[in-house]
Amino acid sequence: MPFPAELVRDFVNTFDVEAQADELSSPAELAMWLRERDLIGPRDRATDDDLTTAHALREGLRAALRREAADLPALPLRVAVRAGEAPRLVPACEGVPGGLARIAAAAVSASWDRLKVCADSTCQWAFIDSSKNRSRSWCSMRVCGNRTKTRAYRARKRGSRRLVGSNTDTV
């Protein structure tokens, strides 16, 4: 299983907002995604209800990464608290619901202050902010950061132009 922050990032990024492409568009794709990350066993199968829960969890996490309240239904994820050096959440069930519960538990244990969603509203890609002061705003400065800064520059330039009168004299 990947590190908690990477798992949450990868799960949120299964839906590409800009391209409107969903990696989890069927129960079989959900099961394959969870299986590839060792979150479920080789014989576990997903249902339509599992897919609905996965989509709600994903969008709830995306909203939380934007630091917004999400108006989403309660999720039927069963977790238990385990004691140790520090309390932690663990799935209280097996199969696909257990795999989704592992993602929810990873969100709680992840370096939450390092997880962010791109500030470009057309992107919304989740990323791990590895900057020293945690000030990164975009998933990529070369793409989204440049696009946002170029838009702002052009808007400033449009606002500073003066209307120039006609250069022709008419009688």
N, C-alpha and C positions, 0 to 999 in steps of 0.2 A: 504494500500500500504506500502511495506517495506521502510526502510530508503533508500535514493538515492544511497549511495555507495553499500549497500547490493543488491539493485535491479540490478545495473549495473553488479556487480560480478556474481550474479545468472544467469543473462541473458547471459553473456559471457560464463559461465560454462555449458550452455546447449549443447555445443559441447565438447566432451572429445577427445582431440587431441591424447592422448596415445592409447586409445581403438578405436578411429575412430567411436565413438557412438554419434548420434545426437538425442537429445530429441525432436527437432523440425523438424521431417522428413516429416511432412504432414501439410496441412492447419488446419486440425482438432486438431492436437497436439499443434500447435501455438496458436490457439484460447483457448484451454484448459489451456495452460501455462499462458496466459494473464488473463484469467478469474479467475484463482486461486489466482492471485495477485491483484484482483480488478482493473485491468487496462482497462477492457472492460465489457460491460453488458452481461447478461445471454443469450441474443438472438443474439449477434454479431457473425458473421461467418467470417472466414478467406478465402482468395482466394490464388491461386498459385502466383499471383503478390505480395500479402502480405508476403507470405513465402519467396520469392526471396528478398524482401526488408528487412525482418528480418535477413536473412543470411548475407546480405551485411552489415547491421548495426552491427551485432555481430562481424564479422571479422574486420570491421573498428575500433570498440572499442578495440578488442584484439590487433590490430596493434598499436593503440594509447597508450594502456597500456604498450606496449613494447617500447614506445617512438620512434616509427618508422612511416615514412610516408607510407600510404597505397594507392596503385593505384586502388581505387575502384570507381565505378560509383557514380554519384550524387544520393542521396536518395530522393525520393518524400515524405518527411516528412514535414507536415505543422505545424509550431509553431508560436505563437504570443508572444509579450513581454508584461508583466503585470507590472505595477508600484506598489510600496508599499514601505516598508522599504528599500528594495533593488530590482532592476529589476529582473524578473525571466521569464523563458520561460514556456509557457503552450501550450498544443495541440490546434490547430485551427480547429480540425475536430473530429469526433466521430468514434466509431467502432474500428476495428483492426488498421487502420492507426493512429488513435488517441492514442491507446495503445502503439504503437511503437514510436510515437512522445513523449509520456511520458517518455519512456526509454531514448531517446536522450536528453530530457530536464533534466532528472536525472543525466546523465553523466556530464552535464555542472554544475549542482549544487552540485554534490557529492564532497566528500573530495578527490579530484583527486590525491593529493600527497600521499594519503594513499592506493590508489588502485594500484595494481601491477599484473604482470603476472610472474609466476614461471620462474626462470632463466634456469631451465633444459629444453633444447630444445625439448625433447620428451614429456614433460608434458604440459606446457603453461596454467596451471590452474590459474585462476584469484583469488586473495586473497586481504584481507584488512590488510595492515601492521600496526599492533597495537604497534610496538616497539617504545620506547621513541624517538630514533633518526632516525626513518624511514629507517633503514638499512637492513631490512629483504630481502632476495633474493629468498627464496624458499617457496613454499606453505606449505611444511612440512620439518622440519629439519630431522626428523626420516626417511623419504623416499627419497625425491629428494635431500635434502642437503647431506645426508649420501651417496647416490649414486654418486653424483658429486664429493664429497671429496674423496671417495674411488677410483674413476677413476683417479683423479689427483695423488693420492698417488701411485697407481700402475704404472702410467706413469713415475713418478719420479724414482721409484725403477728400472724399466726396463732401464731407461737411465743411471743409476749409476752402473750397473753391468759390470764387466770386463770379457772379454773372458778368460777362463782358458784353458791352453794347456792340452794335453793328459798326463795322469799320467803313461803311460806305455812306457817303453824304447824298441824301436825296433832296430834291427841291420841289 
